[in-house]
């Protein structure tokens, strides 16, 4: 370039460089594409691990073929990889800028002749200015290669897409696959398949854990610093069985071994190139599949030991109303508790404890909770100090024990003196079996006493049998039989049929619980539930007969201020709900419902009468009768007054009116005296006499005087006041009784004070309790018919009140009725 060549400017030199690069790209890109296509094909096959499916010799041939093809493509396209010249760049700038006559290249020309001629110099300067002006119109333009012409369908995109897909699919394993593509293996492999190894881990059946499949994990290799990276550890239950399966190992199955710690065993062939072996995991270590060349697959396992179960008493054992022992417990284990047992031993006796199943062996559960009732009143240690302990067992047979608890085993309290004597002798035998002769003498004396003559033949025979077993037998068996017979005889004397019904009920409950725990079929459960229904009905009937009642109501313990009152219908509905749950498949909900039913039955007892409360209830009944009689007398007075005003008499008005009024006056006097006697009885019982009853007595006296004077119209107002006062007094008496004898006093006729309402409900039929009791009948809301009748009566009263032609007494009576509503 000439010293004054404008092409030396930096902007033009930049465009010149870009033009040279574009020209180079247009030549090099089509020449490079064949080589890139060969590389893309090789990368795609490598990431797909296609080389691993080929034998070593074919793998090597493939590598050589790719190398030759790539070399040929590079040699063929190498001439195109020459940097463009400046003349080529100027030509491109002129062509893309639309400049004719090579103006950019003409800037390098110089004036050949006429350099001294002023005219020539002037003409040359004009020519150069025109060339310099053309520099501003020079353009680089976007590079365009001939590849679009060679591949008009864009097939080159397939190679790019294949590389992208395989790179994403290979993920972090891509570099290893590329590396393996350059390392052909000449080992003998079956059909060119890569080695496959899996490990099936099957936990013990009692753990209820599913089998786990672990894929092949190569042995860890030393890193760049010479350290061994930590292996992946798999936590498995101790005692698990592992099954290693290998396919396409590349060696005969007889050369494969399975090792675990210091143990090893040969693998068994399952095919031409497959083998398997099984072993048990008893401790932690690495499971390895080995050949003569070393480990080909392996897994690091950590054996989790099975811990012993934990069990405890949730609450101290307590006695139910029927002296059954309630045992709330909580047990848990890492893989589930299969059974819970109560261990019972007499305190300080040093005897082997007796065992009672609280949860029979079944499906493992964790945590396992329950509060079963155990009837131990027939036990020989009833009433004696005992030591209780819980034992939980898991599926492996491991045992966990709770802390011991010392308590007195609940015993039944007998009211019959003979039964109480027999049970006491039984207790003495349980404490010291050597006293059998002494007890036999006492029973002999009882059998010859005057009391024995009043006993039935069954009891007398039982006493004789007990004495013979104690006197003639010397082994433990005869002693146990005598103690059992003592208990059965005491129950016979105390309860009669109730003890047998109670035993049947408990047996039926136990059979249902066992069937639920053992997942019995629906048909068997339905039959057991029917037997439970029959046993419960028999028990309730026997309990009611023993208490001298009809089987209406049973009440929970009276010491509970919120004692619930339930009826046999309530209990039957609970049982029916449990049956419906079983039919719908909700066995857990049914089991909980049956547990609640058992809790209620264990604490059930007949309702007791209260003498003082009964007197109050009688007073309420009499007040109700008085109010009814006063209402009838009020109606009679009202009719007499209306007939007198209308003149509708078959006899002479004066004579008939005097007779009716006189009789009504005598009846009113009788009611007044009856009320006075009732008030006296209330005062003697210690109850405060309501003021309303005194007002009723005064109103009755005024009504009596009016009737004796032959003025029934005047008596109507006094009788209405007396009726209102009677009702207010009855309400006051009912409230006082409810406060004195506790909740549940409803003031209903025939209902004993201190007892809950026979239906346990308020006037709308709603249950007043919400403490876990049974409310089997919903709210008795008046239906449409009841509301229609009430509305019709109210409309009739308003119609009559609007009729001002009616007698004043009737209108006054109707007004008082409307005021009440």
Buried (B, 14 or more C-beta within 10 A) or exposed (E): EEEEEBBEEEEBEEBBBBBBBBBBBBBBBBBBBBBBBBBBBBBBBBBBBBBBBBBBEEBBEBBEEBEEBBEEBBEEBEEBEEEBEBEBBBBBBBEBBEBEEBBBBBBBEEBEEEEEEEEBEEEBEEBBEEBBEBBEBBBBEEBEBEBEEEEEEEEBEEBEEBBEEBEEEBEEEBEEBBEBBEEBBEEEBBEBBBBBBBBBBBBBEBBBBEEBEBEBBEBBEEEEEEEEEEEEEBEBBBBBBBBBBBBBBBBEBEBBBBBBBEEEEEBBBEEEBBBBBBBEBEEBBBBBBBBEEEEBBBBBBEBBEBEBBBBBBEEEBEBBBBBBBBBBBBBBBBBBBBBBBBBBBBBEEEEEBBEBBBBBBBEBBBEBEBBBBBBBBBBBBBBBEBBBBBBBBBBBEBEBBBEBBEBEBBBBEBEBEBBBBBBBBBBBBBEEBEBBEBBBEBBBEBBEEEEBEEBEEEBBEBBEBBBEBBBEBEEEEBBBBBBBBBBBBBBBBBBEBBBBBBBBBBEBBBBBBBBBBEEBEEEEBEEBBEBBBEBBBBBBBBBBBBBEBEBBBBBBEEEEEEBBBBBBEBBBBBBEBBBEBBEEEBBEBBBEBBBEBBBBBBBBBBBEBBEBBBBBBBBBBBBBBBBEBBBEBBEBBBEBBBBBEEEEBEEEEEEBBEEBBEEBBEBBBBBBEBBBEBBEBBEEEEBEBBEBBBBBBBBBBBBBBBBBEBBBBBBBBBBBBBBBBBBBBBBBBBEBBBEBBBBBBBBBEEBBBBBBBBBBBEEEEBBBBEEEBBBBBEEEEEEEEEEEEEEEEEEEBEEBBEEEEBBEBBBBBBEBBEEEE
